[in-house]
Amino acid sequence: MEFKRWNGKVISPYDANSKVYPCKNNQYKYQKPRKLFNVKTCTLFANSKIGLTKWFETIYYITAMKKGIASCQLAKDINVTQKLAWFMLHRIRKCFSIKTEQLGYDNPVAMDETFVGGKSKNGTQDRSTKHKTPVWGAVERKGNLIARVVPNTQKYTLMPHIEENVKEDCYVMTDECGAYKWLYKNYIHYVIKHKQKQYVDGKVHTNTIEDFWSFLKRGLFGTYHLTINEKAFAKIY
């Protein structure tokens, strides 16, 4: 891990220009002030007594399983308590929630919205906020992704999220949802007409963000087997 992180030259995570001295127990200290650190400092493994092997196993499970993995199942797989497995899963998920710069600097952005929560009381797959939680998302082609729980999918609800997270004047791709009709004012807007059974127009499509929704729901329903409301969704992600 030291070789992967430092490639043979140890660098202090607190001061990259400071001289570093080796100490006992795989620790180091830098010149000013003489504060100890090791290869786990400033990583998700910091201040953890859990062995790196178990951390690496958990990272593998959470990223390789298409439907995700529940803490009870993980506890059995890596031979720890359910409480510890739950803690590890949440710490790893936290790493994916780090705020990034705006999308759209290098590649076009696809955006869409979905409704999480399973079937409504009458058994239909509707888009009602009464029984489901609306979620807006945007993904940069071959880049980062942003998803937000929103109260509804109307124009003035989505507009602040789009303006905050998507670079002005970049290429954006959406379906024909009325909430996106204003985008031509600030963005180069392409529309895919799903109602006319149009899903790809050359390089223009929203398949990337729709694939994310598929993986998200597969993980929620396949792992937790429950109906997600806004409060539970925000707690899990």
Number of C-alpha atoms within 10 A of each C-alpha: 9 13 10 8 12 12 10 9 10 18 20 23 15 14 13 11 11 15 13 20 14 14 12 6 7 10 14 19 19 21 13 11 10 11 11 15 20 19 21 16 16 12 10 14 17 13 10 12 7 13 9 13 10 16 19 10 13 21 15 11 17 18 11 11 11 14 19 19 20 18 22 15 13 22 17 12 14 15 11 15 13 16 11 14 24 15 12 22 19 14 13 16 15 12 11 10 12 7 9 10 11 17 26 23 16 12 15 21 29 26 25 22 23 18 23 25 22 19 14 16 8 7 8 9 13 13 18 14 18 8 19 21 23 21 21 23 21 29 26 23 17 11 13 14 22 19 19 15 20 17 14 18 23 13 14 10 14 20 15 10 17 19 14 12 17 24 18 19 15 17 22 28 23 26 22 14 16 10 16 21 14 12 19 13 10 13 17 14 19 18 19 19 16 14 9 7 8 12 16 13 11 6 7 18 23 24 15 18 25 19 10 16 21 12 14 16 18 16 19 21 17 16 17 15 10 11 16 21 18 18 10 11 16 11 8 10 13
